Amino acid sequence: MWEIRLITVGRPKNQGIRENLNRYRTMVGGEWKLTLDHVQAERHGDPARRRREEGRRLRSRIPEGSHAVALDSEGRSMDSGAFLEMLRGEKDRGRPVSFLVGGAHGLDESVTAACRTRLSLTPLTLTHEMAALVLAEQIYRAYASWSGRPYAK
């Protein structure tokens, strides 16, 4: 089974977002597995210190050999087709993919440096909860396309 890991800082507080993240997680199936993983948000210190500590926690959750992707507003923008092709390539190589979503203060430079790819979902600023939800929906969309299933809305 091929795994995609979505690693976020903090657990979503919004019940609707939590429910929809879990819904997309369960809709991805077959040869694909979507795992939701969360690291604790840092509560103390200035934003730079918080980013550093959260970054350390995020990096510790990246499985060895995984294609790490940082969600970054300055990253590469791609449409759903290109996103599917990126995932298809990694699946064909047998390499798991880990998406890292920063907390309220964004990602530390150590995280973006540790990632092979930087991905921008939109030029708009999203909360980290919304970014995770948009990403989960795109992963499900890619899975549906890859598996030849109609996209269930």
N, C-alpha and C positions, 0 to 999 in steps of 0.2 A: 504494500500500500504506500502511495506517495503522499508525503505530508507537506502541507503549507501551514506555517505557524504565524499567527498574528499576535505580536507581543506589544502590549501597551503599558504606559505608566498609569497606574491606578485602575481600579475597576469602575466601569461606568456607573454613575449615580442615577442617571435617568432610567426609569424602569422600562420605558418604551424602547430605548436604544438597547438595553440589556436583552429584552425579549427578541428584538429583531436580529441582534448579533447571534443569539442562540438559534433562531430560526434559520438564518443563512448557514450556520455551522452544520445543522442537521440536514439541510437540503443538499449540501455537498456530500457526495457519497461515492459508492463504487470503488474505483481504484484511487480516488482522491480522499484525503482526510484534512479537514480544516480544524486546527487546534487553536483555541483562544487561551492566551497566557498573559498574565498581568504581573507587573512588579510594583512594589510599594512606591507611592509618590513620596518625595522628600518634603517634609513639612517645615524645616528650619533652615535659616540662613538666607543669604542673598540669592537672587536668581541664578547667578553663575555657579554657586556652590550647589544649589539644588539640581541644576542640569548635570553637573559632574557626577553627583551621587546617583541620580536616576540613570545616567549613561552607563555607569559601572554596572548597575543592576541589569539594564537591558542587555549589555554585551555578554553578561554571564549566562543569559538564557539562549543565546544563539547556538544551536547544535553544531558540532564540528562538521565541516564539509558542506554546510548550508550556504546557499546563495542569499546573502543578507541584503535587504533592501530598506533604505531609510526613507521614510516619508518626509520630504523636504520641499518647501515652497520654491526653492531654487533648483530643484532636481529636473529630470527629464519628464516632459509631458508626453503622454501617448494616448491614443484612442483605445477603445475596447478591443479592437482587432490586434493591435500591436501588443497590448497587455496579454492577450491570449497566446500570442506567438512567443512572448518571453517565457510564460509559464510552460507552454508546450516544450520549448527547448530544454528547460531545466528538468521537466519530467522525463523527456527522452534520455537525458544524461543520467537519470536516477538521482539527481541532486535535490534535496529538499530546499524549500524557499522559506525564509523568515522575513516578515515585514515588521519594522520597528516604528512605533508611533510614540512620539515624545509626549511629555506632559504639558502643563499650562505654560511653561517657559520654553518649550521647544526641545530640540535635541542638542546634546553637547557635541562639540566638534569631534570628540573621540569616537562617537557613534557613527557619524557620517564618514569618518576616515576608515572605520572598520568595515563599512558596507561596500559591497561591490557596485551597487546601483543606488542612485538617489532618484526618487520618483516624486513628481508633483502631481497631486490629484486635480488641482485647480489653482489659478492665481488668487482666488479668494482665500481669506483666512477662515479656517474652520476650527471649531473646538476639537480637542483630541478625540472626544467621544464620537463626534460626527465624522471625523476623518476615518476612524476605525469602521464605522458603519458603512460609509461609502466604499471603502476598500473591501469589506466583506461582501457587499452586493456585487462588486466587480469580479471578485473571485468566483462567486456563484455563477455569474453571467458567463465567465470563461469556462467553468466546468460544464454548464448546460450546453454551450456551443461545442466544446470538445467532445462531449459524450453523445451529441446528436439529439439531445432532449429539447423540447420547446422550452423557452424561457418562461417560467411561472412567475407571474407578477404578484 
